[in-house]
Amino acid sequence: MAISEAARRNHEQLFPGHVSTLATTDPELVEYFDNFAFDEVVHHGTLDVGIRLIVQLAALIAGQAVREYRVMAGAALTVGVTPVQIKEIVYQAVPYVGMGKVFDFLHATNEVFTERGIELPLPGQSTTTPEDRLAKGRHVQGEIVGHDAVDAMYANAPADLAHIQRYLSGNCFGDHLTRTGLDLPTRELVTFSFLISMGGCDEQVKGHVRGNRNVGNDRARLIEVVTQLLPFIGYPRSLNAIAAINEITPPTTAEPSAEPVKDEQS
């Protein structure tokens, strides 16, 4: 098997002039991975290269793949994803993945930026103050989850868990989801990518399938995200994500299966 011309072209777009050492040590794996990830998968659907790299970076953070993240962060910069967008992915990972797991990625990001001559700190993107973070966060939470659903969560929270609702609104949504740098539909795709890549978040994945739908990311777009993440997160978590999509946004009509390709030599 040889690496296809399309895979070479797409690989070169991300990593101009780079030849992986794995091409020497593990040529067979590189050939079929590159043909799959950089040809077959890339040519499915309509995600532009910027969004594709944004959700892949989110997935790599959630999957704790720091070495691959460094490589793909460089690729993202090469194709025009901005430093602010990349840093916002990392910041948004904190409430979903946890600072303990994000810490190394924050440093890796800064190292990649420094190597590229990008001055730090980047321009601030915060839009809240200590006084209004709760109110603004609850508003954004309502846009994603549904205002009635947020009101119900507050109303139904036991007294000893009311603080968690406030933390969700003020910290998760107020400190992070109100920031500029990424628009709300993109942030919901990032959150979805975190959750499906971590595993063990089935109910949260379903909730954010609904949330994505509420901000304009339909079934087709979510399936495209899963498709572009599949080479990096594997089949089990991809299939779990598809099951959640099917449960919350089932297909409207059954799509016919593609007919098998006939062997012209038979």
C-alpha positions in Angstrom: 0.0 0.0 0.0 1.3 3.5 -0.9 0.2 6.8 0.6 -2.3 8.3 -1.8 -1.7 11.6 -3.5 -4.7 13.2 -1.7 -3.3 12.1 1.7 0.1 13.5 0.8 -1.4 16.8 -0.3 -3.5 17.2 2.9 -0.6 16.1 5.1 1.6 18.7 3.4 -1.0 21.4 4.0 -0.8 20.8 7.7 2.9 19.9 8.0 4.7 21.5 5.1 8.1 19.9 4.5 7.8 17.5 7.5 8.6 13.8 7.2 7.6 11.8 10.2 10.2 9.5 11.7 7.4 6.9 12.0 7.4 6.7 8.2 10.8 5.0 8.6 10.1 2.9 11.7 6.5 2.0 11.1 5.8 2.5 7.4 2.8 0.2 7.1 0.9 2.0 9.9 1.7 5.4 8.6 0.5 4.4 5.1 -2.9 3.2 6.1 -3.4 5.8 8.9 -2.5 8.6 6.6 -4.7 7.3 3.8 -7.6 7.0 6.2 -7.2 10.1 8.3 -5.9 12.5 5.6 -7.7 11.2 2.6 -10.8 9.1 3.2 -12.0 10.9 6.4 -10.9 14.4 5.4 -12.9 14.1 2.1 -16.1 13.1 3.9 -18.5 16.0 4.6 -18.2 19.7 4.8 -16.3 20.8 7.9 -13.7 23.4 6.9 -10.1 22.8 7.9 -10.2 25.4 10.7 -13.2 23.8 12.5 -11.7 20.4 11.9 -8.5 21.3 13.7 -10.4 23.1 16.5 -12.4 20.0 17.4 -9.4 17.7 17.0 -7.4 19.9 19.4 -10.2 19.7 21.9 -10.4 15.9 21.5 -6.6 15.5 22.0 -6.8 17.6 25.2 -9.6 15.4 26.6 -7.7 12.3 25.5 -4.5 13.5 27.2 -2.5 13.1 24.0 -0.1 16.0 24.7 2.6 15.0 22.1 0.0 14.7 19.3 -1.6 17.9 20.5 1.7 19.9 20.1 2.0 18.6 16.6 -1.6 19.4 15.7 -1.5 22.9 17.4 1.4 23.7 15.1 -0.7 22.5 12.1 -3.7 24.5 13.3 -1.6 27.7 13.2 -0.3 26.8 9.8 -3.8 26.6 8.3 -5.0 29.8 9.9 -6.5 28.9 13.3 -5.6 31.9 15.4 -3.6 31.8 18.6 -6.6 33.2 20.5 -8.8 30.4 19.2 -6.3 27.8 20.3 -5.8 29.3 23.7 -9.6 29.5 24.1 -9.9 25.8 23.5 -7.4 25.2 26.3 -9.1 27.6 28.7 -12.5 26.0 28.0 -11.1 22.6 28.7 -10.5 23.6 32.4 -14.2 23.3 33.6 -14.8 20.2 31.5 -11.6 18.2 31.7 -10.2 19.7 34.9 -7.1 21.8 35.5 -5.1 18.7 36.6 -5.3 17.4 33.1 -5.2 20.7 31.3 -2.0 22.0 33.0 0.4 20.3 30.7 -1.5 21.4 27.6 -1.4 25.0 28.7 2.4 24.8 28.9 2.6 22.9 25.6 0.5 25.6 24.0 2.7 28.4 25.3 5.8 26.5 24.1 4.4 26.1 20.6 3.5 29.8 20.5 6.9 30.9 21.7 8.6 28.7 19.1 6.4 30.5 16.5 7.3 33.9 17.8 3.8 34.6 19.1 3.9 37.1 22.0 2.4 36.2 25.3 0.1 37.0 27.0 -2.5 37.1 24.3 -5.2 39.8 24.3 -7.7 39.2 27.1 -11.1 37.7 26.1 -13.0 37.9 29.3 -16.4 39.7 29.3 -17.5 39.3 32.9 -16.7 40.8 36.3 -17.0 39.2 39.7 -20.3 41.0 40.1 -22.0 39.9 36.9 -20.4 36.5 36.1 -23.3 34.6 37.6 -26.0 36.4 35.8 -24.2 36.4 32.5 -23.2 32.8 32.9 -26.8 31.8 33.7 -28.0 33.6 30.6 -25.5 31.7 28.3 -26.3 28.5 30.1 -29.9 29.1 29.2 -29.1 29.7 25.6 -27.4 26.3 25.4 -29.4 24.2 27.8 -32.7 26.1 27.6 -33.8 28.8 30.1 -36.7 26.6 31.5 -34.3 23.7 32.0 -31.8 25.9 33.9 -34.7 27.3 36.1 -35.8 23.8 36.8 -32.3 22.7 37.8 -32.1 25.6 40.3 -35.6 24.9 41.6 -35.1 21.1 42.0 -31.5 21.3 43.5 -31.4 20.0 47.1 -30.2 22.6 49.6 -26.8 20.9 50.0 -26.2 21.0 46.2 -27.4 24.5 45.4 -23.8 25.7 45.3 -23.0 23.3 42.4 -25.7 25.0 40.3 -24.2 28.4 41.1 -20.7 27.0 40.2 -22.0 25.8 36.9 -23.6 29.1 36.0 -20.9 31.4 37.4 -17.7 29.4 36.8 -18.3 27.0 33.9 -20.5 29.3 31.9 -19.8 32.7 33.3 -16.0 32.6 33.5 -15.5 30.5 30.3 -18.4 30.3 27.9 -19.0 34.1 27.9 -15.5 34.8 26.6 -14.8 36.1 23.1 -12.4 34.4 20.7 -14.8 31.6 19.8 -18.5 32.0 19.0 -21.1 30.0 20.9 -21.8 27.4 18.2 -18.1 26.7 18.0 -17.8 26.5 21.7 -20.6 23.9 21.8 -18.7 21.8 19.3 -15.6 22.1 21.4 -17.6 21.0 24.5 -19.1 18.1 22.6 -15.6 17.0 21.4 -14.3 17.1 25.0 -17.1 14.9 26.3 -17.1 12.3 23.6 -13.3 12.0 23.8 -13.2 11.6 27.6 -15.7 8.7 27.7 -17.9 8.0 30.7 -19.9 11.1 30.1 -22.9 9.6 28.3 -25.6 11.8 29.9 -23.6 14.9 29.5 -23.0 14.0 25.8 -26.7 13.7 25.3 -27.3 17.0 27.0 -24.8 18.7 24.7 -26.3 17.1 21.6 -29.4 19.0 22.7 -27.2 22.1 23.5 -25.6 22.0 20.0 -29.0 21.7 18.4 -30.2 24.8 20.4 -27.3 26.9 19.1 -27.7 25.8 15.5 -25.4 22.7 15.2 -27.6 20.1 13.6 -27.4 16.3 13.4 -25.3 16.4 10.2 -22.8 18.8 11.7 -22.3 16.6 14.8 -21.9 13.5 12.7 -19.2 15.3 10.8 -17.4 16.2 14.0 -17.5 12.6 15.1 -16.2 11.5 11.7 -13.3 13.9 11.8 -12.4 12.8 15.4 -12.7 9.1 14.7 -9.0 8.5 13.7 -7.9 10.2 16.9 -10.4 8.9 19.5 -11.1 5.4 18.1 -14.3 3.5 17.2 -15.8 2.7 20.6 -16.1 6.4 21.7 -17.1 7.4 18.2 -19.9 4.8 18.2 -21.0 5.9 21.7 -21.2 9.5 20.4 -23.3 8.4 17.4 -25.6 6.5 19.7 -26.2 9.7 21.6 -26.8 11.7 18.4 -29.3 9.0 17.2 -31.2 9.1 20.5 -31.5 12.9 20.7 -31.7 13.8 17.0 -32.8 10.6 15.1 -32.6 10.5 11.3 -35.8 11.7 9.7 -35.7 9.0 7.0 -33.7 5.8 6.5 -30.8 6.4 4.2 -30.2 3.7 1.7 -27.0 1.7 2.1 -24.3 2.2 -0.5 -24.1 -0.7 -3.0 -20.8 -2.6 -2.8 -18.3 -1.7 -5.5 -18.0 -4.5 -8.0 -14.5 -5.8 -8.9 -14.1 -5.0 -12.5 -11.7 -8.0 -12.9 -14.2 -10.6 -11.6 
